[in-house]
Amino acid sequence: LPFLLPISPSSTSSSSSLELPSSFRGKITLCLDLHKNLWDQAVIICANYTFCLLAYPGLSTLVVSYTFDLGDWMPILMILLYSVGDCGSKYLPTIPLLASLSNKYAMFALQATHVIPLVIILFCVKPVFFYFDLIPLCASFANGVVTGYFGSLCMMKAPSRVQKKHAELAGKVMTMWMIAGLLFGAIGGWAIITFYVVGE
């Protein structure tokens, strides 16, 4: 649990708003309270990076170019477009209209669209349904956009959902679930390639 880690004197002096219960039971209670307020954001950011790593970079580098005969440039372009989409979309939550998304059901619905580029990229590898190169390239870009937008949005919103003195802990909780999503996605991506794409 992120807030059970010891805190150095320098960090407490630089952030006087950070307050931790002295007892272990109090820390567990605080953990549960934080998750009650942040469970939807935690689920979204965990799913966000899970879906992302299911397709990137493993499956994305296995896509073959049929239309433009790009050869070894195809996986390079797939990764490039993902990176451009991910980097650019991190700034989207700074736009007031896009930053105002707060309905958890709307956020769940939009996060569910993350499955679309994953399925498209999968069907560009095995079995191959899409032979037009722009389809997987656009899917890789869309994967980056969704990942960057929701990753930034959740990390920005979570600290404002709790008391100011617990804002730093909320950020640590979100980081923990982001890392969990990366772990789940990495394992899932490896399993897809090992047992589905390569395995018979």
ChimeraX commands (.cxc) that place a marker at each C-alpha (Angstrom):
marker #1 position 0.00,0.00,0.00 radius 0.5
marker #1 position 1.54,3.29,-1.09 radius 0.5
marker #1 position 1.00,5.23,2.12 radius 0.5
marker #1 position 2.41,2.53,4.39 radius 0.5
marker #1 position 5.88,3.40,3.13 radius 0.5
marker #1 position 8.07,5.47,5.45 radius 0.5
marker #1 position 8.18,9.17,4.72 radius 0.5
marker #1 position 11.42,11.04,4.98 radius 0.5
marker #1 position 11.60,14.19,7.16 radius 0.5
marker #1 position 12.40,16.28,4.11 radius 0.5
marker #1 position 9.18,15.23,2.39 radius 0.5
marker #1 position 7.07,15.99,5.45 radius 0.5
marker #1 position 8.62,19.39,5.88 radius 0.5
marker #1 position 8.08,20.28,2.23 radius 0.5
marker #1 position 4.46,19.10,2.32 radius 0.5
marker #1 position 2.89,20.06,5.60 radius 0.5
marker #1 position -0.56,19.06,4.36 radius 0.5
marker #1 position 0.34,15.36,4.33 radius 0.5
marker #1 position -1.11,13.67,7.41 radius 0.5
marker #1 position -0.92,9.96,8.16 radius 0.5
marker #1 position -2.61,8.01,10.97 radius 0.5
marker #1 position -0.12,6.77,13.53 radius 0.5
marker #1 position -1.58,3.26,13.88 radius 0.5
marker #1 position -1.54,0.49,11.29 radius 0.5
marker #1 position -5.30,0.09,11.61 radius 0.5
marker #1 position -5.75,3.78,10.94 radius 0.5
marker #1 position -3.69,3.51,7.77 radius 0.5
marker #1 position -5.79,0.58,6.55 radius 0.5
marker #1 position -8.96,2.55,7.27 radius 0.5
marker #1 position -7.60,5.53,5.36 radius 0.5
marker #1 position -6.74,3.22,2.45 radius 0.5
marker #1 position -10.30,1.91,2.31 radius 0.5
marker #1 position -11.74,5.41,2.55 radius 0.5
marker #1 position -9.58,6.60,-0.31 radius 0.5
marker #1 position -10.62,3.67,-2.47 radius 0.5
marker #1 position -14.29,4.36,-1.74 radius 0.5
marker #1 position -13.83,7.81,-3.24 radius 0.5
marker #1 position -11.49,6.79,-6.04 radius 0.5
marker #1 position -12.63,3.31,-7.06 radius 0.5
marker #1 position -14.02,4.43,-10.43 radius 0.5
marker #1 position -10.89,6.40,-11.29 radius 0.5
marker #1 position -8.74,3.47,-10.17 radius 0.5
marker #1 position -10.67,0.99,-12.33 radius 0.5
marker #1 position -10.51,3.30,-15.35 radius 0.5
marker #1 position -6.77,3.98,-15.14 radius 0.5
marker #1 position -6.04,0.28,-14.52 radius 0.5
marker #1 position -8.18,-0.76,-17.52 radius 0.5
marker #1 position -6.66,2.06,-19.57 radius 0.5
marker #1 position -3.12,0.73,-19.33 radius 0.5
marker #1 position -4.22,-2.90,-19.47 radius 0.5
marker #1 position -5.93,-2.38,-22.84 radius 0.5
marker #1 position -2.99,-0.31,-24.02 radius 0.5
marker #1 position -0.36,-2.97,-23.37 radius 0.5
marker #1 position -2.50,-5.75,-24.77 radius 0.5
marker #1 position -1.91,-4.17,-28.18 radius 0.5
marker #1 position 1.23,-2.09,-27.73 radius 0.5
marker #1 position 4.01,-2.75,-28.38 radius 0.5
marker #1 position 3.68,-6.54,-28.83 radius 0.5
marker #1 position 0.84,-6.94,-31.33 radius 0.5
marker #1 position 1.58,-3.61,-33.00 radius 0.5
marker #1 position 5.03,-4.75,-34.08 radius 0.5
marker #1 position 3.61,-7.91,-35.69 radius 0.5
marker #1 position 1.34,-6.06,-38.16 radius 0.5
marker #1 position 2.38,-6.68,-41.77 radius 0.5
marker #1 position 2.07,-4.06,-44.49 radius 0.5
marker #1 position 0.03,-5.21,-47.48 radius 0.5
marker #1 position -1.09,-2.04,-49.25 radius 0.5
marker #1 position 2.05,0.12,-49.36 radius 0.5
marker #1 position 4.61,-2.68,-48.91 radius 0.5
marker #1 position 6.31,-0.84,-46.06 radius 0.5
marker #1 position 8.20,-3.88,-44.84 radius 0.5
marker #1 position 10.14,-3.22,-41.63 radius 0.5
marker #1 position 8.85,0.35,-41.58 radius 0.5
marker #1 position 5.34,-0.81,-40.69 radius 0.5
marker #1 position 6.02,-1.61,-36.98 radius 0.5
marker #1 position 8.09,1.58,-36.73 radius 0.5
marker #1 position 5.16,3.64,-38.01 radius 0.5
marker #1 position 2.77,1.79,-35.69 radius 0.5
marker #1 position 4.89,2.71,-32.67 radius 0.5
marker #1 position 5.45,6.26,-33.93 radius 0.5
marker #1 position 1.74,6.94,-34.38 radius 0.5
marker #1 position 0.95,5.49,-30.98 radius 0.5
marker #1 position 3.58,7.71,-29.38 radius 0.5
marker #1 position 2.31,10.82,-31.19 radius 0.5
marker #1 position -1.28,10.09,-30.15 radius 0.5
marker #1 position -0.31,9.34,-26.56 radius 0.5
marker #1 position 1.89,12.42,-26.19 radius 0.5
marker #1 position -0.54,14.81,-27.83 radius 0.5
marker #1 position -3.62,13.57,-25.98 radius 0.5
marker #1 position -2.01,14.13,-22.58 radius 0.5
marker #1 position -2.79,17.81,-23.10 radius 0.5
marker #1 position -6.48,17.23,-23.88 radius 0.5
marker #1 position -7.56,17.41,-20.19 radius 0.5
marker #1 position -6.28,21.00,-20.17 radius 0.5
marker #1 position -9.20,21.88,-22.48 radius 0.5
marker #1 position -12.12,22.86,-20.19 radius 0.5
marker #1 position -14.73,20.90,-22.15 radius 0.5
marker #1 position -12.70,17.68,-22.11 radius 0.5
marker #1 position -11.55,18.20,-18.52 radius 0.5
marker #1 position -15.15,18.54,-17.27 radius 0.5
marker #1 position -15.93,14.86,-17.91 radius 0.5
marker #1 position -16.91,13.67,-14.44 radius 0.5
marker #1 position -19.77,11.19,-14.89 radius 0.5
marker #1 position -18.28,7.82,-14.05 radius 0.5
marker #1 position -20.65,5.95,-16.35 radius 0.5
marker #1 position -19.71,8.17,-19.28 radius 0.5
marker #1 position -16.04,7.61,-18.47 radius 0.5
marker #1 position -16.59,3.84,-18.32 radius 0.5
marker #1 position -18.38,3.95,-21.67 radius 0.5
marker #1 position -15.63,5.97,-23.32 radius 0.5
marker #1 position -12.94,3.75,-21.81 radius 0.5
marker #1 position -14.76,0.74,-23.28 radius 0.5
marker #1 position -14.01,2.14,-26.74 radius 0.5
marker #1 position -10.38,1.25,-25.97 radius 0.5
marker #1 position -11.30,-2.29,-26.98 radius 0.5
marker #1 position -11.92,-1.19,-30.59 radius 0.5
marker #1 position -8.31,-0.42,-31.61 radius 0.5
marker #1 position -7.19,-3.54,-29.73 radius 0.5
marker #1 position -9.55,-5.76,-31.73 radius 0.5
marker #1 position -8.63,-4.04,-35.01 radius 0.5
marker #1 position -4.90,-4.55,-34.41 radius 0.5
marker #1 position -5.51,-8.16,-33.38 radius 0.5
marker #1 position -7.42,-8.79,-36.63 radius 0.5
marker #1 position -4.51,-7.32,-38.55 radius 0.5
marker #1 position -2.26,-10.02,-37.12 radius 0.5
marker #1 position -4.31,-13.22,-36.73 radius 0.5
marker #1 position -6.66,-13.88,-38.39 radius 0.5
marker #1 position -6.01,-11.13,-40.93 radius 0.5
marker #1 position -9.28,-9.37,-41.74 radius 0.5
marker #1 position -7.89,-5.94,-42.58 radius 0.5
marker #1 position -5.35,-5.60,-45.39 radius 0.5
marker #1 position -5.47,-1.83,-45.89 radius 0.5
marker #1 position -2.47,-0.35,-44.08 radius 0.5
marker #1 position -4.23,2.79,-42.89 radius 0.5
marker #1 position -6.60,0.75,-40.73 radius 0.5
marker #1 position -3.98,-0.59,-38.26 radius 0.5
marker #1 position -2.07,2.70,-38.40 radius 0.5
marker #1 position -5.18,4.66,-37.40 radius 0.5
marker #1 position -5.98,2.05,-34.73 radius 0.5
marker #1 position -2.51,2.47,-33.24 radius 0.5
marker #1 position -2.95,6.23,-33.19 radius 0.5
marker #1 position -6.39,5.89,-31.56 radius 0.5
marker #1 position -4.90,3.54,-28.95 radius 0.5
marker #1 position -2.38,6.25,-28.06 radius 0.5
marker #1 position -5.02,8.99,-27.90 radius 0.5
marker #1 position -7.31,7.06,-25.55 radius 0.5
marker #1 position -4.40,5.97,-23.33 radius 0.5
marker #1 position -2.92,9.44,-23.00 radius 0.5
marker #1 position -6.24,11.20,-22.42 radius 0.5
marker #1 position -7.61,8.90,-19.71 radius 0.5
marker #1 position -4.22,8.49,-18.07 radius 0.5
marker #1 position -3.87,12.24,-17.63 radius 0.5
marker #1 position -7.53,12.86,-16.79 radius 0.5
marker #1 position -7.64,10.31,-13.97 radius 0.5
marker #1 position -4.37,11.46,-12.46 radius 0.5
marker #1 position -5.61,15.06,-12.52 radius 0.5
marker #1 position -9.05,14.39,-11.08 radius 0.5
marker #1 position -8.20,11.91,-8.32 radius 0.5
marker #1 position -6.52,14.36,-5.89 radius 0.5
marker #1 position -9.50,16.72,-6.12 radius 0.5
marker #1 position -11.87,13.93,-5.04 radius 0.5
marker #1 position -10.39,13.69,-1.54 radius 0.5
marker #1 position -9.51,16.08,1.25 radius 0.5
marker #1 position -6.61,18.36,0.47 radius 0.5
marker #1 position -4.45,16.77,3.15 radius 0.5
marker #1 position -4.86,13.38,1.40 radius 0.5
marker #1 position -4.29,14.64,-2.16 radius 0.5
marker #1 position -0.75,13.30,-2.29 radius 0.5
marker #1 position -1.89,9.90,-1.06 radius 0.5
marker #1 position -4.61,9.86,-3.71 radius 0.5
marker #1 position -1.92,10.38,-6.33 radius 0.5
marker #1 position 0.01,7.43,-4.91 radius 0.5
marker #1 position -3.09,5.24,-4.98 radius 0.5
marker #1 position -3.68,6.11,-8.63 radius 0.5
marker #1 position -0.04,5.39,-9.43 radius 0.5
marker #1 position -0.40,1.99,-7.78 radius 0.5
marker #1 position -3.39,1.12,-9.98 radius 0.5
marker #1 position -1.66,2.48,-13.06 radius 0.5
marker #1 position 1.28,0.14,-12.39 radius 0.5
marker #1 position -1.19,-2.71,-11.82 radius 0.5
marker #1 position -2.70,-1.98,-15.24 radius 0.5
marker #1 position 0.74,-2.04,-16.82 radius 0.5
marker #1 position 1.39,-5.40,-15.16 radius 0.5
marker #1 position -1.92,-6.92,-16.26 radius 0.5
marker #1 position -1.48,-5.57,-19.78 radius 0.5
marker #1 position 2.08,-6.85,-20.09 radius 0.5
marker #1 position 1.08,-10.33,-18.94 radius 0.5
marker #1 position -1.99,-10.33,-21.18 radius 0.5
marker #1 position -0.05,-9.09,-24.20 radius 0.5
marker #1 position 2.58,-11.78,-23.68 radius 0.5
marker #1 position -0.14,-14.43,-23.35 radius 0.5
marker #1 position -1.90,-13.31,-26.56 radius 0.5
marker #1 position 1.29,-13.49,-28.60 radius 0.5
marker #1 position 2.58,-16.71,-26.99 radius 0.5
marker #1 position -0.58,-18.79,-26.91 radius 0.5
marker #1 position -2.71,-17.27,-29.70 radius 0.5
marker #1 position -0.50,-15.66,-32.36 radius 0.5
marker #1 position 2.51,-17.99,-32.15 radius 0.5
marker #1 position 0.92,-21.08,-30.60 radius 0.5
marker #1 position -1.26,-23.36,-32.61 radius 0.5
marker link #1:1,2 radius 0.2
marker link #1:2,3 radius 0.2
marker link #1:3,4 radius 0.2
marker link #1:4,5 radius 0.2
marker link #1:5,6 radius 0.2
marker link #1:6,7 radius 0.2
marker link #1:7,8 radius 0.2
marker link #1:8,9 radius 0.2
marker link #1:9,10 radius 0.2
marker link #1:10,11 radius 0.2
marker link #1:11,12 radius 0.2
marker link #1:12,13 radius 0.2
marker link #1:13,14 radius 0.2
marker link #1:14,15 radius 0.2
marker link #1:15,16 radius 0.2
marker link #1:16,17 radius 0.2
marker link #1:17,18 radius 0.2
marker link #1:18,19 radius 0.2
marker link #1:19,20 radius 0.2
marker link #1:20,21 radius 0.2
marker link #1:21,22 radius 0.2
marker link #1:22,23 radius 0.2
marker link #1:23,24 radius 0.2
marker link #1:24,25 radius 0.2
marker link #1:25,26 radius 0.2
marker link #1:26,27 radius 0.2
marker link #1:27,28 radius 0.2
marker link #1:28,29 radius 0.2
marker link #1:29,30 radius 0.2
marker link #1:30,31 radius 0.2
marker link #1:31,32 radius 0.2
marker link #1:32,33 radius 0.2
marker link #1:33,34 radius 0.2
marker link #1:34,35 radius 0.2
marker link #1:35,36 radius 0.2
marker link #1:36,37 radius 0.2
marker link #1:37,38 radius 0.2
marker link #1:38,39 radius 0.2
marker link #1:39,40 radius 0.2
marker link #1:40,41 radius 0.2
marker link #1:41,42 radius 0.2
marker link #1:42,43 radius 0.2
marker link #1:43,44 radius 0.2
marker link #1:44,45 radius 0.2
marker link #1:45,46 radius 0.2
marker link #1:46,47 radius 0.2
marker link #1:47,48 radius 0.2
marker link #1:48,49 radius 0.2
marker link #1:49,50 radius 0.2
marker link #1:50,51 radius 0.2
marker link #1:51,52 radius 0.2
marker link #1:52,53 radius 0.2
marker link #1:53,54 radius 0.2
marker link #1:54,55 radius 0.2
marker link #1:55,56 radius 0.2
marker link #1:56,57 radius 0.2
marker link #1:57,58 radius 0.2
marker link #1:58,59 radius 0.2
marker link #1:59,60 radius 0.2
marker link #1:60,61 radius 0.2
marker link #1:61,62 radius 0.2
marker link #1:62,63 radius 0.2
marker link #1:63,64 radius 0.2
marker link #1:64,65 radius 0.2
marker link #1:65,66 radius 0.2
marker link #1:66,67 radius 0.2
marker link #1:67,68 radius 0.2
marker link #1:68,69 radius 0.2
marker link #1:69,70 radius 0.2
marker link #1:70,71 radius 0.2
marker link #1:71,72 radius 0.2
marker link #1:72,73 radius 0.2
marker link #1:73,74 radius 0.2
marker link #1:74,75 radius 0.2
marker link #1:75,76 radius 0.2
marker link #1:76,77 radius 0.2
marker link #1:77,78 radius 0.2
marker link #1:78,79 radius 0.2
marker link #1:79,80 radius 0.2
marker link #1:80,81 radius 0.2
marker link #1:81,82 radius 0.2
marker link #1:82,83 radius 0.2
marker link #1:83,84 radius 0.2
marker link #1:84,85 radius 0.2
marker link #1:85,86 radius 0.2
marker link #1:86,87 radius 0.2
marker link #1:87,88 radius 0.2
marker link #1:88,89 radius 0.2
marker link #1:89,90 radius 0.2
marker link #1:90,91 radius 0.2
marker link #1:91,92 radius 0.2
marker link #1:92,93 radius 0.2
marker link #1:93,94 radius 0.2
marker link #1:94,95 radius 0.2
marker link #1:95,96 radius 0.2
marker link #1:96,97 radius 0.2
marker link #1:97,98 radius 0.2
marker link #1:98,99 radius 0.2
marker link #1:99,100 radius 0.2
marker link #1:100,101 radius 0.2
marker link #1:101,102 radius 0.2
marker link #1:102,103 radius 0.2
marker link #1:103,104 radius 0.2
marker link #1:104,105 radius 0.2
marker link #1:105,106 radius 0.2
marker link #1:106,107 radius 0.2
marker link #1:107,108 radius 0.2
marker link #1:108,109 radius 0.2
marker link #1:109,110 radius 0.2
marker link #1:110,111 radius 0.2
marker link #1:111,112 radius 0.2
marker link #1:112,113 radius 0.2
marker link #1:113,114 radius 0.2
marker link #1:114,115 radius 0.2
marker link #1:115,116 radius 0.2
marker link #1:116,117 radius 0.2
marker link #1:117,118 radius 0.2
marker link #1:118,119 radius 0.2
marker link #1:119,120 radius 0.2
marker link #1:120,121 radius 0.2
marker link #1:121,122 radius 0.2
marker link #1:122,123 radius 0.2
marker link #1:123,124 radius 0.2
marker link #1:124,125 radius 0.2
marker link #1:125,126 radius 0.2
marker link #1:126,127 radius 0.2
marker link #1:127,128 radius 0.2
marker link #1:128,129 radius 0.2
marker link #1:129,130 radius 0.2
marker link #1:130,131 radius 0.2
marker link #1:131,132 radius 0.2
marker link #1:132,133 radius 0.2
marker link #1:133,134 radius 0.2
marker link #1:134,135 radius 0.2
marker link #1:135,136 radius 0.2
marker link #1:136,137 radius 0.2
marker link #1:137,138 radius 0.2
marker link #1:138,139 radius 0.2
marker link #1:139,140 radius 0.2
marker link #1:140,141 radius 0.2
marker link #1:141,142 radius 0.2
marker link #1:142,143 radius 0.2
marker link #1:143,144 radius 0.2
marker link #1:144,145 radius 0.2
marker link #1:145,146 radius 0.2
marker link #1:146,147 radius 0.2
marker link #1:147,148 radius 0.2
marker link #1:148,149 radius 0.2
marker link #1:149,150 radius 0.2
marker link #1:150,151 radius 0.2
marker link #1:151,152 radius 0.2
marker link #1:152,153 radius 0.2
marker link #1:153,154 radius 0.2
marker link #1:154,155 radius 0.2
marker link #1:155,156 radius 0.2
marker link #1:156,157 radius 0.2
marker link #1:157,158 radius 0.2
marker link #1:158,159 radius 0.2
marker link #1:159,160 radius 0.2
marker link #1:160,161 radius 0.2
marker link #1:161,162 radius 0.2
marker link #1:162,163 radius 0.2
marker link #1:163,164 radius 0.2
marker link #1:164,165 radius 0.2
marker link #1:165,166 radius 0.2
marker link #1:166,167 radius 0.2
marker link #1:167,168 radius 0.2
marker link #1:168,169 radius 0.2
marker link #1:169,170 radius 0.2
marker link #1:170,171 radius 0.2
marker link #1:171,172 radius 0.2
marker link #1:172,173 radius 0.2
marker link #1:173,174 radius 0.2
marker link #1:174,175 radius 0.2
marker link #1:175,176 radius 0.2
marker link #1:176,177 radius 0.2
marker link #1:177,178 radius 0.2
marker link #1:178,179 radius 0.2
marker link #1:179,180 radius 0.2
marker link #1:180,181 radius 0.2
marker link #1:181,182 radius 0.2
marker link #1:182,183 radius 0.2
marker link #1:183,184 radius 0.2
marker link #1:184,185 radius 0.2
marker link #1:185,186 radius 0.2
marker link #1:186,187 radius 0.2
marker link #1:187,188 radius 0.2
marker link #1:188,189 radius 0.2
marker link #1:189,190 radius 0.2
marker link #1:190,191 radius 0.2
marker link #1:191,192 radius 0.2
marker link #1:192,193 radius 0.2
marker link #1:193,194 radius 0.2
marker link #1:194,195 radius 0.2
marker link #1:195,196 radius 0.2
marker link #1:196,197 radius 0.2
marker link #1:197,198 radius 0.2
marker link #1:198,199 radius 0.2
marker link #1:199,200 radius 0.2
view
